[in-house]
Amino acid sequence: MVEHEYGGDQIQILEGLEAVRKRPGMYIGSTSVKGLHHLVYEIVDNSVDEALAGYCHHIQVEINKDNTITVTDDGRGIPVDINHKAGKPAVEVVFTVLHAGGKFGGGGYKVSGGLHGVGASVVNALSDWLEVEVRRDGKVYRQRYEKGKTVTPLEVVGECEADHTGTKVTFKPDETIFEETVFDFDTLKVRLRETAFLTKALKISLTDHRGEEDKKVVFHYEGGIKEFVEYLNKGKQPLYPEVIYCEGQKNGVLVEVAMQHNDSFNDSSYSFVNNIITPEGGTHVAGFKSAVTRTFNKYAQDNKLIKENDPPLTGDDIREGLTAIISIKIEEPQFEGQTKQKLGNSEAKTAVDSVVSEQLTYFLEQHPQVAKIICEKSLLAQRAREAARKARDLTRRKTALDSTSLPGKLADCTDKDPSHCEIFIVEGDSAGGSAKTARSRATQAILPLRGKILNVEKAREDRIYSNKEIKAMITAFGTGILDDFDITKLRYHKIIIMTDADVDGAHIATLMLTFIYRFMPELIKQGYVYLAMPPLYKVEKNKKVWYAYNDDQLNQIMNEIGRDEKNKVQRYKGLGEMDADQLWETTMDPERRVLKRVNMDDDDLSEIDNVFSTLMGDEVEPRREFIIENAKKVENLDV
């Protein structure tokens, strides 16, 4: 065995930004598409700092033809004078030294952009090249860096009007670091819209120069998070016209809360700290929940909306159908947990509780009609929750009494190790029959469902338990739902939704995904949910067979085999048209099939929620707008 020396000289010191290039995931989460877009957010967040400090009014983000990014703001411009500690211009320090940056004093709240607030220097380190242009003191300054290293001195390249200040950053991500370097317009659009909502009156524009014509969107919300709530509620029916808004400052914490109830049964609350989403909540959310529960119960009791001996309303009852944004600005946020997505500052709980309690009490006294509507909905929710509890207890008792209580139509697999097992959720008995014949019995289970399952977007929990098809899925998966959910009891590590490749099939798949998203979202978050991709075409020629999963593949096959009358092309209308062998080799065989994993990114939670509400809710107009806007992106759907 070779012994390696381990002394002082073996301790590696990474100079400057080398550490970032060596371990990029530590700084931006990953080198996937998500990490790539994170670079843009880091630069934008620096401009948002300026907006929060009151100096920046417009941020422009451009995807250039060569897939580089330019971010321009009209803030004060990064300082260009010498930082004496570093002996370099301040702008160069910002882009080349880790953990360097400015904190705004006197009421300006520093946003720790991104995961660790390391911002500009990390973007520079992970870029092939980056150029910064600063307009300040009537001059235009420019400097260029390559792979994090300075390649030109800071130079004056022009003049500008004294009041025409700001910063412009252009960068090209390093292809040797990122798995993918093509920016997605829609991904950026979602995040920039959210940022504009959270920063009242800030204008953010996004332009894509890569097409024949520029694609441009502009976000500008004078109403801030009140307009965010209205946007999230547009696919639902609000129960009262105005959004409840609370704003205040306590113990150095700036608190903003906006909320409005709608006719759905879901709690759609989203929390942010310094404009960064906190998917796991934290102390600011705890303060919000305690204030809402206490204030509504006090109002209901004082105004005799709850009888003396009745149990108080729970937080879940009051928050049924609530859309809320909780946004705080705090100078030194402390995050808990491995993923740093949960706020731990105790002063945030006190601040949110205090501001919301005081202003919500005042609002309810001023709007007794609205208060009555909310309390009545909460009382209905309380009764439904009690009915759901009884149904749940009944389900639990049955399971305890009968260990073989799996659904009768489930064709289970023989292997009992969940990591080896997969379940196909199939629509209809004919496709279910073919799938049962085709499957590998050891590891593949089949659960056929009859027709379209209940649209859970329009149903309370008590109705979920009385729906046969949904009950069959809950029992087969084994995890339970909502508060009873336990991921360790999952019986299959692949849940595969297998529906026809037509409009009906897409609708059924969406209904199933809506159910999983609303009642067991952890299955999606942990990557256990998939969509099967059955082929659209079967091509035969001289007893040889090819399958095509889209029109492009069909054209490719036809070009390869030659287009003549010997070609037999069959367009599959549904899975029922395939015999067991065809279904196995095209859609179920792990060696040859195509599966799409359903992903859910915490950064996009509000947008995911909005899409489900729009597609599955009662409001027709938002759904029509959504379909028109997204129709061009849809492939292979029979109309």
C-alpha positions as CSV (number, residue, x, y, z in Angstrom):
1,M,0.0,0.0,0.0
2,V,1.4,3.4,-1.0
3,E,1.4,5.8,2.0
4,H,0.5,9.4,1.1
5,E,2.2,12.1,3.1
6,Y,-0.2,14.3,5.0
7,G,1.4,17.4,6.4
8,G,1.0,21.2,6.2
9,D,1.8,21.3,2.6
10,Q,-1.0,18.9,1.7
11,I,-3.6,21.4,2.8
12,Q,-4.9,22.9,-0.4
13,I,-5.5,26.6,-0.6
14,L,-7.7,27.7,-3.4
15,E,-6.8,31.2,-4.5
16,G,-9.5,33.7,-5.2
17,L,-12.5,32.2,-7.0
18,E,-11.0,28.8,-7.7
19,A,-13.0,27.3,-4.8
20,V,-16.2,28.3,-6.7
21,R,-15.1,26.8,-9.9
22,K,-14.0,23.6,-8.1
23,R,-17.3,23.2,-6.1
24,P,-19.9,25.2,-7.9
25,G,-22.8,23.3,-6.4
26,M,-21.9,24.6,-2.9
27,Y,-22.6,28.2,-4.2
28,I,-25.5,27.9,-6.6
29,G,-27.1,24.6,-5.7
30,S,-26.2,22.6,-8.8
31,T,-24.7,22.9,-12.3
32,S,-28.0,21.8,-13.9
33,V,-30.5,24.2,-15.7
34,K,-31.6,25.3,-12.3
35,G,-28.1,26.5,-11.4
36,L,-27.7,28.1,-14.8
37,H,-30.8,30.3,-14.2
38,H,-29.6,31.0,-10.7
39,L,-26.8,33.0,-12.1
40,V,-29.3,35.5,-13.6
41,Y,-31.1,35.8,-10.2
42,E,-27.9,36.6,-8.4
43,I,-27.2,39.6,-10.7
44,V,-30.8,40.7,-10.6
45,D,-30.9,40.4,-6.8
46,N,-28.0,42.9,-6.6
47,S,-30.1,45.4,-8.6
48,V,-33.1,44.6,-6.4
49,D,-31.0,45.6,-3.4
50,E,-30.7,49.1,-5.0
51,A,-34.5,49.2,-5.5
52,L,-35.1,48.3,-1.8
53,A,-32.8,51.0,-0.8
54,G,-34.8,53.4,-2.9
55,Y,-32.4,54.1,-5.8
56,C,-33.3,51.7,-8.6
57,H,-36.6,51.9,-10.5
58,H,-36.1,49.7,-13.6
59,I,-34.2,46.5,-14.2
60,Q,-33.8,45.2,-17.7
61,V,-32.9,41.5,-18.4
62,E,-32.0,40.5,-21.9
63,I,-31.2,37.1,-23.4
64,N,-28.9,38.0,-26.3
65,K,-28.7,36.2,-29.6
66,D,-25.5,34.4,-28.6
67,N,-27.3,33.1,-25.4
68,T,-25.4,35.5,-23.1
69,I,-27.3,37.5,-20.5
70,T,-27.3,41.3,-19.9
71,V,-28.8,42.8,-16.8
72,T,-29.0,46.6,-16.7
73,D,-30.3,48.8,-13.8
74,D,-30.7,52.5,-13.1
75,G,-29.4,52.3,-9.5
76,R,-26.4,54.3,-8.2
77,G,-23.8,52.2,-10.0
78,I,-21.3,50.0,-8.2
79,P,-18.7,52.3,-6.6
80,V,-15.5,52.6,-8.8
81,D,-13.2,54.3,-6.3
82,I,-10.3,52.3,-4.7
83,N,-11.1,50.0,-1.9
84,H,-8.0,50.6,0.3
85,K,-8.1,47.2,2.1
86,A,-7.9,45.4,-1.3
87,G,-6.0,48.0,-3.2
88,K,-8.4,47.7,-6.1
89,P,-11.5,49.5,-7.4
90,A,-14.5,48.6,-5.4
91,V,-16.3,47.2,-8.5
92,E,-13.4,44.8,-9.1
93,V,-13.6,43.6,-5.5
94,V,-17.3,42.9,-5.9
95,F,-16.7,40.7,-8.9
96,T,-13.5,39.0,-7.8
97,V,-13.6,38.5,-4.1
98,L,-15.9,36.1,-2.4
99,H,-18.3,37.4,0.3
100,A,-17.6,41.0,-0.7
101,G,-20.5,43.4,-1.0
102,G,-22.2,46.5,0.4
103,K,-24.8,46.7,3.1
104,F,-27.1,49.6,2.9
105,G,-27.6,51.5,6.2
106,G,-30.4,53.6,7.5
107,G,-33.5,51.5,6.8
108,G,-32.3,49.9,3.6
109,Y,-32.8,46.2,3.9
110,K,-30.0,44.0,2.4
111,V,-31.4,41.1,0.4
112,S,-29.2,38.1,0.6
113,G,-29.8,37.1,-3.0
114,G,-29.7,33.4,-3.7
115,L,-28.5,30.7,-1.4
116,H,-25.7,32.4,0.4
117,G,-25.7,36.0,-0.8
118,V,-22.4,35.6,-2.6
119,G,-23.8,37.2,-5.7
120,A,-21.6,38.8,-8.4
121,S,-18.3,37.1,-7.7
122,V,-19.8,33.6,-8.0
123,V,-21.5,34.5,-11.3
124,N,-18.1,35.8,-12.5
125,A,-16.3,32.7,-11.4
126,L,-18.7,30.4,-13.3
127,S,-18.7,32.5,-16.5
128,D,-16.5,32.1,-19.6
129,W,-16.4,35.9,-19.5
130,L,-18.2,38.8,-17.8
131,E,-18.2,42.5,-18.6
132,V,-19.4,45.2,-16.2
133,E,-20.2,48.7,-17.2
134,V,-20.9,51.3,-14.5
135,R,-22.4,54.8,-15.1
136,R,-21.5,57.0,-12.2
137,D,-20.3,60.6,-11.6
138,G,-20.9,61.5,-15.3
139,K,-18.5,58.8,-16.6
140,V,-19.0,55.3,-18.1
141,Y,-16.5,52.7,-16.7
142,R,-15.9,49.2,-18.0
143,Q,-14.0,46.1,-16.9
144,R,-13.8,42.6,-18.3
145,Y,-13.1,39.2,-16.6
146,E,-12.5,35.7,-17.9
147,K,-13.3,32.6,-15.8
148,G,-13.3,34.9,-12.7
149,K,-10.0,36.6,-13.4
150,T,-9.5,40.3,-14.3
151,V,-8.3,40.7,-17.8
152,T,-8.6,44.5,-18.3
153,P,-8.1,47.3,-15.9
154,L,-11.1,49.5,-15.0
155,E,-11.3,52.0,-17.9
156,V,-13.3,55.1,-18.6
157,V,-14.9,54.4,-22.0
158,G,-17.3,57.4,-22.2
159,E,-19.3,60.1,-20.6
160,C,-22.9,60.3,-19.5
161,E,-25.2,62.8,-17.8
162,A,-24.5,63.1,-14.0
163,D,-27.9,61.8,-13.0
164,H,-27.8,58.9,-15.5
165,T,-26.4,56.3,-13.2
166,G,-26.6,52.5,-13.1
167,T,-24.8,49.1,-13.7
168,K,-24.9,46.9,-16.7
169,V,-23.5,43.3,-16.5
170,T,-23.2,40.9,-19.4
171,F,-22.0,37.4,-18.9
172,K,-21.6,34.1,-20.8
173,P,-21.9,30.9,-18.6
174,D,-18.9,28.5,-18.8
175,E,-19.9,25.5,-20.9
176,T,-17.2,23.4,-19.2
177,I,-19.1,23.8,-15.8
178,F,-22.8,23.8,-16.7
179,E,-24.6,20.7,-18.1
180,E,-26.8,23.1,-20.2
181,T,-26.2,26.7,-21.2
182,V,-29.4,27.6,-23.0
183,F,-31.6,30.0,-21.0
184,D,-35.3,29.4,-20.9
185,F,-37.5,32.5,-21.3
186,D,-40.4,31.1,-19.3
187,T,-38.3,30.0,-16.3
188,L,-36.9,33.5,-16.1
189,K,-40.3,35.1,-16.6
190,V,-41.8,33.2,-13.6
191,R,-39.0,34.3,-11.2
192,L,-38.8,37.9,-12.5
193,R,-42.6,38.3,-12.2
194,E,-42.4,37.1,-8.6
195,T,-39.6,39.5,-7.9
196,A,-41.6,42.5,-9.3
197,F,-44.6,41.5,-7.2
198,L,-42.4,41.5,-4.1
199,T,-40.8,44.8,-4.8
200,K,-43.6,47.3,-5.0
201,A,-43.4,49.8,-7.9
202,L,-40.2,48.3,-9.3
203,K,-40.3,47.8,-13.1
204,I,-38.6,44.6,-14.5
205,S,-38.5,43.9,-18.2
206,L,-37.3,40.6,-19.9
207,T,-36.4,40.5,-23.6
208,D,-35.4,37.5,-25.6
209,H,-33.4,38.5,-28.8
210,R,-32.9,34.9,-30.0
211,G,-35.9,34.6,-32.3
212,E,-36.7,36.3,-35.6
213,E,-38.7,38.8,-33.6
214,D,-37.9,40.0,-30.0
215,K,-40.1,38.5,-27.3
216,K,-40.7,40.9,-24.4
217,V,-42.6,41.0,-21.1
218,V,-42.7,43.9,-18.6
219,F,-43.7,43.5,-14.9
220,H,-44.6,46.5,-12.9
221,Y,-46.9,46.3,-9.9
222,E,-47.7,49.4,-7.9
223,G,-49.9,47.3,-5.6
224,G,-47.0,44.9,-4.9
225,I,-48.1,41.7,-3.0
226,K,-51.8,42.8,-3.1
227,E,-51.5,42.3,-6.9
228,F,-49.6,39.0,-6.3
229,V,-52.7,37.7,-4.4
230,E,-55.0,38.9,-7.2
231,Y,-52.8,37.1,-9.8
232,L,-52.8,33.8,-7.8
233,N,-56.6,34.1,-7.4
234,K,-57.5,34.8,-11.0
235,G,-58.4,31.1,-11.7
236,K,-60.6,31.0,-8.6
237,Q,-63.6,32.9,-7.3
238,P,-62.7,35.4,-4.5
239,L,-65.3,35.5,-1.7
240,Y,-65.0,39.2,-1.2
241,P,-63.7,42.0,-3.5
242,E,-60.7,43.5,-1.8
243,V,-57.4,42.0,-0.7
244,I,-56.7,42.3,3.0
245,Y,-53.3,44.0,3.4
246,C,-51.2,44.5,6.5
247,E,-47.9,46.4,6.6
248,G,-45.7,47.5,9.5
249,Q,-42.3,47.4,11.1
250,K,-41.4,46.0,14.5
251,N,-38.0,45.2,16.1
252,G,-36.3,46.1,12.8
253,V,-38.4,43.6,10.8
254,L,-40.4,45.0,7.9
255,V,-43.6,43.0,7.6
256,E,-46.0,42.9,4.6
257,V,-48.9,40.5,4.4
258,A,-51.7,40.3,1.7
259,M,-54.5,37.7,1.8
260,Q,-57.9,36.9,0.3
261,H,-60.2,33.9,0.5
262,N,-61.6,32.1,-2.5
263,D,-64.1,29.3,-3.1
264,S,-61.5,26.6,-3.3
265,F,-60.5,24.3,-0.4
266,N,-56.7,24.7,-0.5
267,D,-54.5,26.9,1.6
268,S,-52.2,28.6,-0.9
269,S,-49.9,30.6,1.4
270,Y,-46.4,31.6,0.3
271,S,-43.7,33.1,2.4
272,F,-40.6,35.1,1.5
273,V,-37.6,36.5,3.4
274,N,-35.8,39.4,1.6
275,N,-37.6,38.4,-1.6
276,I,-36.3,34.7,-1.4
277,I,-39.0,32.1,-1.1
278,T,-39.0,30.0,2.1
279,P,-40.8,26.7,1.0
280,E,-40.5,25.3,4.5
281,G,-41.9,28.4,6.2
282,G,-40.4,29.3,9.6
283,T,-40.9,31.8,12.4
284,H,-42.5,34.4,10.1
285,V,-45.2,31.9,9.0
286,A,-45.7,30.7,12.6
287,G,-46.4,34.4,13.5
288,F,-48.9,34.8,10.7
289,K,-50.8,31.6,11.5
290,S,-51.1,32.3,15.2
291,A,-52.3,35.9,14.5
292,V,-54.9,34.8,12.0
293,T,-56.2,32.0,14.2
294,R,-56.4,34.1,17.3
295,T,-57.9,37.2,15.6
296,F,-60.7,35.3,13.8
297,N,-61.7,33.3,16.8
298,K,-61.9,36.4,19.0
299,Y,-64.0,38.2,16.3
300,A,-66.3,35.2,15.9
301,Q,-66.8,34.8,19.6
302,D,-67.3,38.5,20.3
303,N,-69.8,38.8,17.5
304,K,-71.7,35.5,18.5
305,L,-70.8,33.8,15.2
306,I,-69.6,30.8,17.2
307,K,-71.9,29.5,20.0
308,E,-70.4,29.5,23.5
309,N,-70.0,25.7,23.8
310,D,-68.8,25.2,20.2
311,P,-65.1,24.2,19.7
312,P,-62.9,27.1,18.5
313,L,-62.0,27.3,14.8
314,T,-58.6,25.8,14.0
315,G,-56.1,27.5,11.8
316,D,-56.8,24.9,9.0
317,D,-60.5,25.8,9.1
318,I,-59.8,29.5,8.8
319,R,-57.1,29.1,6.1
320,E,-59.3,26.9,3.9
321,G,-59.4,28.6,0.5
322,L,-57.0,31.3,1.6
323,T,-54.4,32.8,-0.8
324,A,-51.7,34.7,1.2
325,I,-48.3,36.2,0.7
326,I,-46.2,36.7,3.8
327,S,-43.1,38.8,3.0
328,I,-40.6,40.1,5.5
329,K,-37.3,42.1,5.2
330,I,-34.8,41.4,7.9
331,E,-31.1,42.4,8.1
332,E,-29.6,39.2,9.5
333,P,-31.8,36.2,8.4
334,Q,-30.9,32.9,10.1
335,F,-32.0,29.8,8.2
336,E,-32.5,26.3,9.7
337,G,-32.4,22.9,8.2
338,Q,-30.1,21.3,5.7
339,T,-31.7,23.1,2.7
340,K,-31.7,26.5,4.4
341,Q,-35.4,27.0,3.4
342,K,-36.8,27.7,6.9
343,L,-36.4,31.0,8.8
344,G,-35.3,30.7,12.4
345,N,-35.3,34.3,13.7
346,S,-37.5,34.6,16.8
347,E,-38.1,38.3,16.3
348,A,-39.7,37.6,13.0
349,K,-42.5,35.6,14.7
350,T,-43.2,38.4,17.1
351,A,-43.1,41.1,14.4
352,V,-45.5,39.3,12.0
353,D,-47.9,38.3,14.8
354,S,-48.0,41.8,16.1
355,V,-48.5,43.6,12.8
356,V,-51.1,41.1,11.4
357,S,-53.1,40.9,14.7
358,E,-53.5,44.6,15.0
359,Q,-54.3,45.4,11.4
360,L,-56.5,42.3,10.8
361,T,-58.6,43.2,13.9
362,Y,-59.1,46.7,12.5
363,F,-60.0,45.4,9.1
364,L,-62.6,42.9,10.4
365,E,-64.3,45.7,12.5
366,Q,-64.4,48.0,9.5
367,H,-65.7,45.2,7.2
368,P,-68.3,43.1,9.2
369,Q,-69.8,41.6,6.0
370,V,-66.4,40.2,4.9
371,A,-65.7,38.9,8.4
372,K,-69.0,37.1,8.4
373,I,-68.3,35.4,5.0
374,I,-64.9,34.2,6.2
375,C,-66.3,32.9,9.5
376,E,-69.1,31.1,7.8
377,K,-66.7,29.4,5.4
378,S,-64.5,28.4,8.3
379,L,-67.5,26.8,10.1
380,L,-68.3,24.8,7.0
381,A,-64.7,23.7,6.8
382,Q,-64.8,22.7,10.5
383,R,-67.8,20.4,9.8
384,A,-66.2,18.9,6.7
385,R,-63.0,18.3,8.7
386,E,-64.9,16.4,11.3
387,A,-66.6,14.3,8.6
388,A,-63.2,13.7,7.0
389,R,-61.8,12.6,10.3
390,K,-64.5,10.0,10.8
391,A,-64.0,8.7,7.2
392,R,-60.2,8.6,7.9
393,D,-60.7,6.7,11.2
394,L,-63.0,4.2,9.4
395,T,-60.3,3.7,6.7
396,R,-57.6,3.2,9.4
397,R,-59.8,0.7,11.3
398,K,-60.5,-1.3,8.2
399,T,-56.8,-1.4,7.4
400,A,-55.9,-2.5,10.9
401,L,-58.5,-5.3,10.9
402,D,-57.7,-6.5,7.4
403,S,-54.1,-6.7,6.4
404,T,-55.0,-7.7,2.9
405,S,-57.1,-4.6,2.3
406,L,-55.5,-3.6,-1.0
407,P,-58.0,-2.6,-3.8
408,G,-59.6,-5.6,-5.5
409,K,-58.8,-4.4,-9.0
410,L,-55.1,-4.0,-8.2
411,A,-52.9,-6.6,-9.8
412,D,-50.0,-6.4,-7.4
413,C,-46.4,-7.4,-8.0
414,T,-44.7,-10.2,-6.1
415,D,-41.5,-8.4,-5.1
416,K,-42.0,-6.6,-1.7
417,D,-38.9,-4.2,-1.9
418,P,-40.4,-0.8,-2.9
419,S,-37.2,0.3,-4.6
420,H,-37.7,-2.6,-7.2
421,C,-41.4,-2.0,-7.6
422,E,-43.5,0.3,-9.9
423,I,-47.2,0.8,-10.3
424,F,-48.9,1.7,-13.5
425,I,-52.1,3.8,-13.1
426,V,-54.1,2.9,-16.2
427,E,-57.4,4.4,-17.4
428,G,-60.0,1.9,-18.5
429,D,-60.4,-1.9,-18.2
430,S,-59.3,-2.7,-21.8
431,A,-55.9,-1.0,-21.4
432,G,-55.7,-2.4,-17.9
433,G,-56.2,-5.9,-19.3
434,S,-53.4,-5.5,-21.9
435,A,-51.2,-4.0,-19.2
436,K,-51.8,-6.9,-16.8
437,T,-50.9,-9.4,-19.5
438,A,-47.9,-7.5,-20.7
439,R,-46.3,-6.6,-17.3
440,S,-43.4,-8.2,-15.5
441,R,-45.3,-9.7,-12.6
442,A,-42.3,-9.6,-10.2
443,T,-41.9,-5.8,-10.2
444,Q,-44.8,-4.2,-12.0
445,A,-48.3,-3.6,-10.5
446,I,-51.3,-2.5,-12.5
447,L,-54.2,-0.4,-11.1
448,P,-56.9,0.3,-13.7
449,L,-59.2,3.2,-12.9
450,R,-62.6,3.7,-14.4
451,G,-63.1,7.0,-16.3
452,K,-62.1,10.4,-15.0
453,I,-61.4,10.6,-11.3
454,L,-62.8,13.3,-9.0
455,N,-61.4,16.8,-9.6
456,V,-60.0,17.5,-6.2
457,E,-59.6,21.2,-6.9
458,K,-63.3,21.5,-6.4
459,A,-63.7,19.0,-3.5
460,R,-63.1,19.0,0.3
461,E,-61.2,16.2,2.0
462,D,-64.4,14.4,3.2
463,R,-65.4,13.8,-0.5
464,I,-61.9,12.4,-1.3
465,Y,-62.5,9.5,1.1
466,S,-65.9,8.7,-0.4
467,N,-64.5,8.5,-4.0
468,K,-63.7,4.9,-5.0
469,E,-61.0,5.6,-7.6
470,I,-59.1,7.9,-5.3
471,K,-59.5,5.6,-2.3
472,A,-58.0,2.8,-4.5
473,M,-54.9,5.0,-5.3
474,I,-54.4,6.0,-1.6
475,T,-54.6,2.4,-0.5
476,A,-52.4,1.1,-3.2
477,F,-49.6,3.7,-2.6
478,G,-49.7,3.0,1.2
479,T,-48.5,6.5,2.3
480,G,-51.8,8.0,3.4
481,I,-52.6,11.7,2.6
482,L,-52.1,15.2,4.1
483,D,-51.3,15.0,7.9
484,D,-51.3,11.1,7.7
485,F,-48.8,11.1,4.9
486,D,-45.7,8.9,5.6
487,I,-43.2,8.5,2.7
488,T,-41.6,5.5,4.4
489,K,-44.7,3.5,3.8
490,L,-44.6,4.0,0.0
491,R,-45.0,0.6,-1.7
492,Y,-43.7,1.5,-5.1
493,H,-40.7,3.8,-6.0
494,K,-42.1,4.5,-9.5
495,I,-45.7,5.7,-9.8
496,I,-46.4,5.7,-13.5
497,I,-49.5,7.4,-15.0
498,M,-50.2,5.7,-18.2
499,T,-53.0,7.3,-20.3
500,D,-53.9,7.7,-24.0
501,A,-52.0,10.3,-26.0
502,D,-55.1,12.4,-26.7
503,V,-57.1,15.2,-25.1
504,D,-59.0,12.8,-22.8
505,G,-55.8,11.1,-21.7
506,A,-54.1,14.4,-21.0
507,H,-57.2,15.5,-18.9
508,I,-57.1,12.2,-16.9
509,A,-53.4,12.6,-16.3
510,T,-53.9,16.2,-15.1
511,L,-56.7,15.1,-12.7
512,M,-54.3,12.5,-11.2
513,L,-51.5,14.9,-11.0
514,T,-53.8,17.5,-9.3
515,F,-54.7,14.9,-6.7
516,I,-51.1,13.9,-6.0
517,Y,-50.0,17.5,-5.9
518,R,-52.7,18.6,-3.5
519,F,-52.7,15.6,-1.2
520,M,-49.3,13.9,-1.3
521,P,-46.9,16.5,-2.9
522,E,-43.8,14.9,-1.4
523,L,-44.2,12.0,-4.0
524,I,-43.5,14.6,-6.7
525,K,-40.8,16.4,-4.8
526,Q,-38.9,13.2,-4.2
527,G,-39.1,12.1,-7.8
528,Y,-41.5,9.1,-7.5
529,V,-44.1,10.2,-10.1
530,Y,-43.7,9.6,-13.8
531,L,-45.8,9.9,-17.0
532,A,-45.6,7.0,-19.5
533,M,-45.0,8.0,-23.1
534,P,-46.8,5.5,-25.4
535,P,-45.9,5.8,-29.1
536,L,-48.2,7.8,-31.4
537,Y,-47.4,5.8,-34.6
538,K,-46.5,2.2,-35.6
539,V,-44.7,1.9,-39.0
540,E,-44.5,-1.5,-40.8
541,K,-42.4,-2.3,-43.9
542,N,-41.4,-5.8,-45.1
543,K,-42.4,-7.3,-41.7
544,K,-40.1,-4.8,-39.8
545,V,-41.7,-2.6,-37.2
546,W,-40.7,0.9,-36.0
547,Y,-42.5,3.1,-33.3
548,A,-42.6,6.9,-33.4
549,Y,-43.4,9.0,-30.3
550,N,-44.0,12.2,-32.2
551,D,-44.3,13.6,-35.7
552,D,-40.6,14.4,-36.0
553,Q,-39.7,10.8,-35.2
554,L,-42.2,9.6,-37.8
555,N,-40.7,11.8,-40.5
556,Q,-37.2,10.6,-39.5
557,I,-38.2,7.0,-39.8
558,M,-40.0,7.6,-43.2
559,N,-36.9,9.3,-44.5
560,E,-34.7,6.5,-43.4
561,I,-36.8,3.6,-44.8
562,G,-38.0,5.5,-47.9
563,R,-41.5,6.8,-48.5
564,D,-43.5,4.3,-50.6
565,E,-46.8,2.4,-50.7
566,K,-45.3,-0.6,-48.8
567,N,-45.2,1.5,-45.7
568,K,-48.1,0.8,-43.3
569,V,-48.5,3.6,-40.8
570,Q,-50.9,3.1,-37.9
571,R,-51.9,6.1,-35.7
572,Y,-52.7,4.8,-32.2
573,K,-55.8,6.4,-30.8
574,G,-55.3,4.8,-27.4
575,L,-53.6,2.1,-25.4
576,G,-56.5,-0.3,-25.9
577,E,-55.5,-0.6,-29.6
578,M,-52.2,-2.2,-28.6
579,D,-51.9,-5.9,-27.9
580,A,-49.9,-7.0,-24.8
581,D,-46.7,-7.5,-26.7
582,Q,-46.8,-4.1,-28.3
583,L,-47.6,-2.4,-25.0
584,W,-44.7,-4.1,-23.3
585,E,-42.1,-3.3,-25.9
586,T,-43.2,0.3,-26.4
587,T,-44.4,1.6,-23.1
588,M,-43.6,-0.8,-20.2
589,D,-40.3,-2.5,-20.9
590,P,-37.7,-0.7,-18.7
591,E,-35.0,-1.3,-21.3
592,R,-36.9,0.4,-24.2
593,R,-39.7,2.6,-22.8
594,V,-39.7,6.4,-22.5
595,L,-40.8,7.9,-19.1
596,K,-41.1,11.5,-18.1
597,R,-40.4,12.3,-14.5
598,V,-42.7,14.9,-13.0
599,N,-40.6,17.6,-11.3
600,M,-41.5,20.3,-8.8
601,D,-39.2,23.1,-8.0
602,D,-39.6,25.0,-4.7
603,D,-38.7,28.2,-6.6
604,D,-41.9,27.8,-8.7
605,L,-44.4,26.8,-6.1
606,S,-46.7,29.8,-6.5
607,E,-46.7,29.3,-10.3
608,I,-47.4,25.6,-10.1
609,D,-50.3,26.3,-7.7
610,N,-51.6,28.9,-10.2
611,V,-51.5,26.5,-13.1
612,F,-53.5,23.8,-11.3
613,S,-56.0,26.4,-10.1
614,T,-56.3,27.8,-13.7
615,L,-56.7,24.4,-15.4
616,M,-58.9,22.7,-12.8
617,G,-60.9,25.5,-11.2
618,D,-64.3,26.9,-12.1
619,E,-63.2,30.1,-13.8
620,V,-63.4,29.7,-17.6
621,E,-61.7,33.0,-18.8
622,P,-58.3,32.4,-17.1
623,R,-58.3,28.8,-18.4
624,R,-59.0,30.0,-22.0
625,E,-56.2,32.6,-21.7
626,F,-53.8,30.0,-20.4
627,I,-54.6,27.5,-23.3
628,I,-54.2,30.2,-25.9
629,E,-50.9,31.4,-24.4
630,N,-49.5,27.8,-24.2
631,A,-51.1,26.1,-27.2
632,K,-47.9,26.6,-29.3
633,K,-45.9,24.6,-26.8
634,V,-48.2,21.5,-26.9
635,E,-47.2,18.6,-29.1
636,N,-49.2,15.6,-30.2
637,L,-52.6,16.4,-28.8
638,D,-55.7,15.3,-30.8
639,V,-58.1,18.1,-31.0
